[in-house]
Amino acid sequence: MTLNQVQFAVLGQLFHTPVKGDFEYLPQALVCIDNLGNILSVTTDDDSGFDANIQQLEQAGKLTRLTDSQYLMPGMVDLHVHAPQWPQAGKGLDLPLYDWLQDYTFPLEAKFADNSFAQPMYRSAVETLLANGTTSAVYFATIHNEASVTLAKTCLELGQRGFVGKINMDDASQCPDYYLEDTVQGLADTEQFIQDVLALPGNEQRLVSPVVTPRFVPSCTPQMLKGLGELTTKYKCHVQTHCSESDWARDYSLEHYGKSDVAIYQEMGLLTRKTILAHSIFLSDDDCEAIKATGASIAHCPLSNMYFANAAMKTREILDKDLHVGLGTDISGAPVPSVFHTCLDAVNHSRVREDGTNTHLPAPERGEAGSRISFLESYWMATVGGGLAIDTKVGLFAPEYAFDALIIDTQAPDSDLFVIPELDTPRDRLEKIIALNRRTNVRKVYVQGKQVINKDA
Ligand SMILES: O=c1[nH]c(=O)c2nc[nH]c2[nH]1
């Protein structure tokens, strides 16, 4: 490695989770980033030339030194977020899924026909996620091309790695007439959207990717699903959709197709290595085998599951089967725009499942023994698992990975984090950060080596 190859370097303590369920803490690591924003090297004082490299980088003005309360951590990956629903985050969550969609969500999303309405909403959504440490986000937009391209442009402009889908909804029996597209036109619009995002000026490094996005089985006709499968094959695009997310949604597929969502998506050419299935609560063994065989991924959205799923997620089993799985905030099926919070939700969700809730039953019969997941597993899902799902080298500090990273400061102003060095082991500190990190603690955010947030400027 020569000095010229290094764009900049960060020296300090870092956490990441290369192995699911475990963590690595380096008390003094030097991470060098190349001119394209990828990691060149991660070294420690065990490596020869460590001190000399630091000196050289410092003299060249290329070194950022972290303080004792700062930690370098991978950027968070949000695998499932509805950007147009950001204005209603926190509203209407007392309703079941079908009513929530019809009463709140479809009327709001329909307003994105007006691009001037969309622009400030999308800006606020992307800014908020970035400020909370989300470096990659997989977005549902709406059925409207112009506004969906606006979301992609907003990600590019603000420097977030974005996976953006123009939604498809063409089944008139399930979608209101004011928020419905024609099948043939919807497919043509989707192809145009894919081409427009790929051709966006400034997107040469593909920071933003188009995603084929059938909303879910009830909102699409079989012709639409089939046409979207063909576009997926043609453009080798990512795919995102909702999968077996509630009793009602599961039963709809069984009644109309005689099969599960996973089987329907597979038959339509929509289940690939680059498919992200949000929720996936009611999976059969066959569904899990199909997901594993294709390398598709699951976006676990624990807080939204508590409102809409009618059951607990089988996260323990999904992790044990080694399916690709990451986390999603699912704004606004859940209201909190932080994947750190989603980590805590995932742990809590699994603990309620393990213990059960019916106090009339004896403890051993109340819950599902052995179904808890750990903080470290939830954090792995939010970083490494998310990176696997988007099929992008992010979520880890290792050569050739993109430098998508956060500087977390446990002594940020107005912080809830209270780290006591003489009491807290590295594992304690990481668990505290996962549980208690707030927006204020995320001081700097880097995406593809570019600093996109600096709260200490
Ligand atoms: O949580 C959800 N949010 C949505 O917008 C949606 N649409 C279909 N199914 C959905 N679930």
The ligand as a MOL file (V3000), in Angstrom:
LIG
                    3D

  0  0  0     0  0            999 V3000
M  V30 BEGIN CTAB
M  V30 COUNTS 11 12 0 0 0
M  V30 BEGIN ATOM
M  V30 1 O -46.2420 -3.1260 6.8530 0
M  V30 2 C -46.7370 -2.9820 5.7160 0
M  V30 3 N -46.7170 -1.7690 5.1030 0
M  V30 4 C -47.2360 -1.5620 3.8710 0
M  V30 5 O -47.2130 -0.4440 3.3450 0
M  V30 6 C -47.8130 -2.6910 3.2320 0
M  V30 7 N -48.4000 -2.8710 2.0390 0
M  V30 8 C -48.7400 -4.1570 1.9630 0
M  V30 9 N -48.3990 -4.8040 3.0830 0
M  V30 10 C -47.8140 -3.9140 3.8960 0
M  V30 11 N -47.2880 -4.0600 5.1240 0
M  V30 END ATOM
M  V30 BEGIN BOND
M  V30 1 2 1 2
M  V30 2 1 2 3
M  V30 3 1 2 11
M  V30 4 1 3 4
M  V30 5 2 4 5
M  V30 6 1 4 6
M  V30 7 1 6 7
M  V30 8 2 6 10
M  V30 9 2 7 8
M  V30 10 1 8 9
M  V30 11 1 9 10
M  V30 12 1 10 11
M  V30 END BOND
M  V30 END CTAB
M  END
